[in-house]
Amino acid sequence: MPMLKKTTLALATTLAGLTLAAQTQANEVEVLHWWTSGGEARAANVLKELMEAEGYGWKDFAVAGGGGETAMTVLKSRAMSGNPPSAAQIKGPEIQEWGELGLLGSLNDVAEAEGWDALLPDVVADVMQYDGEYVAVPVNVHRVNWLWANPEVLDDAGVEMPTTLDELFEAGDAIREAGYIPLAHGGQAWQDATIFESVVIGSQGGEFYQRALVDLDPEALGGEQMVDALEEFKRLRELMDDGMSGRDWNIATGMVIDGEAAMQLMGDWAKGEFTARGLTAGEDYLCAPAPGTEDVFAFNIDSLAMFRVSDEDEQEAQQALARLVLEPTFQETFNLAKGSIPARPDLDMSEFDSCAQQSLSDFQRTAEEGGLVPSMAHGMAVRADIQGAIFDVVTNYFNDEDMQAEEAAERLVNAAEAASF
Ligand code: BGC
């Protein structure tokens, strides 16, 4: 081949490459999320790779901070300055709040083409819609009320996995005597709220939880049952260590993995950490419903909402993202890494571990029998302002030796009322 031709060909190839690169750039989605721990990042990467395999670009907009409070603050400032990302991890009633602002784009075309109505359980589909239109796509279903444990530490202390709060406190004494921290915890408002929620359910039951922390009934919030629950909650401090203040949740999970602590009360994103370390459920670590909560499933559904954008390429990429998220490949691979179960119940679960299998069967059982409740601590139950006000009361009470449970219960009533005006 003459020299000139070769050069022309090379140039053409380079140009084609550049055009392709430029297109990929235009077809990019910027996705805001807070999946930054080892297990979470592995899971998020699944979506990035699937998008890239279809020729779309992925711009990662990760804002660290469990529970997502910082991510939501950053998102608000981006959206208010008229420059929202293409998609963001927005959950529960907050989807409605963004919908009311008119900032979310419709996913109805994808939803229709892919048959989402038939595919999704009602409890999941309802949350994804604003004003009758799909504006978000569900990624998974997390269960919040779990207890995780290191079996070697339990053995060494001569105790079994506790199934009631009394058993938890008893086991805690034996574990402490054997030289371990009974309960790994991170002193951050959202983690305090996460364990508070499980203790309310564990000590007073799912119906009471629903009345108090979902329906915000002032009699339940300020009554004797809440006082009892608050007292049990504060007792948990006896099982924790002095270094808990400000600790991230995944560091606490690491303490269980490394055998420094026996147990952790945390949603099943903690399983993502065990999985990332190559550990096997039922052998290297144990899971059980948080003590006293076996008939309740506090659900937390992660979802990606799409912002209204004008660029057609970006719109196309958003639709592709929404489609991919509910396809079996993503649902399986992502949820295996994330610790959750798929948002669609029709998938083959044989690859999933025993904790995930139990999660799915408990989800279905509680949906039928009652006991399937939205998680307050994870943004599924009440609007963000009320949730924030409840977090403040819970964490202040937990950290203030002098505050009595009666006072905290009163403050909970005020928090729910004040925030709703
Ligand atoms: C989210 C999970 C996340 C966890 C810890 C929860 O609110 O739903 O996806 O893993 O926070 O950051």
Boltz pocket constraint, residues with backbone or C-beta under 6 A from the ligand:
constraints:
  - pocket:
      binder: B
      contacts: [[A, 34], [A, 40], [A, 65], [A, 66], [A, 67], [A, 68], [A, 142], [A, 269], [A, 300], [A, 301], [A, 302], [A, 377], [A, 378]]
      max_distance: 6.0
